[in-house]
Every structure is written in structure tokens, then in C-alpha cells.
Amino acid sequence: MKAKDLREKTSEELNNLEKELKQKLFNLNFQKVMGQLQNPMKVKEVKKDIARVKTILNERGE
């Protein structure tokens, strides 16, 4: 997910996206613990996406 694409979204969309990404991260961590995770790099990607969303929201002052 690119920061440029995220900046085009509204704050409400970004808040919803953050919730979805946190749920996805929870599921990936659960799969990791259970030994069913196919791609361990996916956890890192989701964490970075969450950070990007939070950064953009912080830039907007929300």
C-alpha cells in the first residue's frame, strides 16, 4: 500500500482501514502461533501499512 494512495482517502476511510489492518494483524499473529502461517513477511507488511495509515492520520491532526 502506497502512502500516495492513502493520502487520497478520507479520514473516515483511513480509520476503517486501520481497524481492518489491525484485525488482519491479529489473525496473522494467531496463525503464526498455531504454525499455519504461509508467509511470515506478511506480518511485517501489515505492520508497515498500519504505521503508514497512522502517520497520515497524525499529519492531518486526527
CYANA upper distance limits for C-alpha pairs under 8 A (distance plus 0.5 A):
  1 MET  CA      5 ASP  CA      7.75
  1 MET  CA      6 LEU  CA      8.14
  1 MET  CA     49 ASP  CA      7.00
  2 LYS  CA      6 LEU  CA      7.02
  3 ALA  CA      7 ARG  CA      6.65
  3 ALA  CA     52 ARG  CA      7.01
  3 ALA  CA     53 VAL  CA      8.41
  3 ALA  CA     56 ILE  CA      8.38
  4 LYS  CA      8 GLU  CA      7.36
  5 ASP  CA      9 LYS  CA      7.70
  6 LEU  CA     14 LEU  CA      7.89
  6 LEU  CA     53 VAL  CA      7.54
  6 LEU  CA     56 ILE  CA      8.13
  7 ARG  CA     56 ILE  CA      7.31
  9 LYS  CA     13 GLU  CA      6.58
  9 LYS  CA     14 LEU  CA      7.02
 10 THR  CA     14 LEU  CA      6.80
 11 SER  CA     15 ASN  CA      6.67
 11 SER  CA     57 LEU  CA      7.32
 11 SER  CA     62 GLU  CA      8.48
 12 GLU  CA     16 ASN  CA      6.80
 13 GLU  CA     17 LEU  CA      6.57
 14 LEU  CA     18 GLU  CA      6.57
 14 LEU  CA     53 VAL  CA      6.90
 14 LEU  CA     57 LEU  CA      7.93
 15 ASN  CA     19 LYS  CA      6.93
 16 ASN  CA     20 GLU  CA      6.81
 17 LEU  CA     21 LEU  CA      6.60
 17 LEU  CA     53 VAL  CA      8.37
 18 GLU  CA     22 LYS  CA      6.64
 18 GLU  CA     50 ILE  CA      6.52
 18 GLU  CA     53 VAL  CA      7.02
 18 GLU  CA     54 LYS  CA      8.15
 19 LYS  CA     23 GLN  CA      6.77
 20 GLU  CA     24 LYS  CA      6.67
 21 LEU  CA     25 LEU  CA      6.57
 21 LEU  CA     46 VAL  CA      7.03
 21 LEU  CA     49 ASP  CA      8.10
 21 LEU  CA     50 ILE  CA      6.89
 22 LYS  CA     26 PHE  CA      6.68
 22 LYS  CA     50 ILE  CA      7.81
 23 GLN  CA     27 ASN  CA      6.79
 24 LYS  CA     28 LEU  CA      6.65
 24 LYS  CA     46 VAL  CA      8.14
 25 LEU  CA     29 ASN  CA      6.59
 25 LEU  CA     43 VAL  CA      6.91
 25 LEU  CA     46 VAL  CA      6.84
 25 LEU  CA     47 LYS  CA      7.78
 26 PHE  CA     30 PHE  CA      6.66
 27 ASN  CA     31 GLN  CA      6.68
 28 LEU  CA     32 LYS  CA      6.60
 28 LEU  CA     37 LEU  CA      7.42
 28 LEU  CA     42 LYS  CA      8.33
 28 LEU  CA     43 VAL  CA      6.89
 29 ASN  CA     33 VAL  CA      6.77
 29 ASN  CA     43 VAL  CA      7.85
 30 PHE  CA     34 MET  CA      6.79
 31 GLN  CA     35 GLY  CA      6.55
 31 GLN  CA     36 GLN  CA      5.56
 31 GLN  CA     37 LEU  CA      5.56
 32 LYS  CA     36 GLN  CA      6.53
 32 LYS  CA     37 LEU  CA      5.48
 32 LYS  CA     40 PRO  CA      8.11
 40 PRO  CA     44 LYS  CA      8.14
 41 MET  CA     45 GLU  CA      6.93
 42 LYS  CA     46 VAL  CA      6.71
 43 VAL  CA     47 LYS  CA      6.77
 44 LYS  CA     48 LYS  CA      6.80
 45 GLU  CA     49 ASP  CA      6.75
 46 VAL  CA     50 ILE  CA      6.72
 47 LYS  CA     51 ALA  CA      6.79
 48 LYS  CA     52 ARG  CA      6.69
 49 ASP  CA     53 VAL  CA      6.80
 50 ILE  CA     54 LYS  CA      6.68
 51 ALA  CA     55 THR  CA      6.52
 52 ARG  CA     56 ILE  CA      6.80
 53 VAL  CA     57 LEU  CA      6.72
 54 LYS  CA     58 ASN  CA      6.51
 55 THR  CA     59 GLU  CA      6.66
 56 ILE  CA     60 ARG  CA      6.90
 57 LEU  CA     61 GLY  CA      6.90
 57 LEU  CA     62 GLU  CA      6.00
 58 ASN  CA     62 GLU  CA      6.16
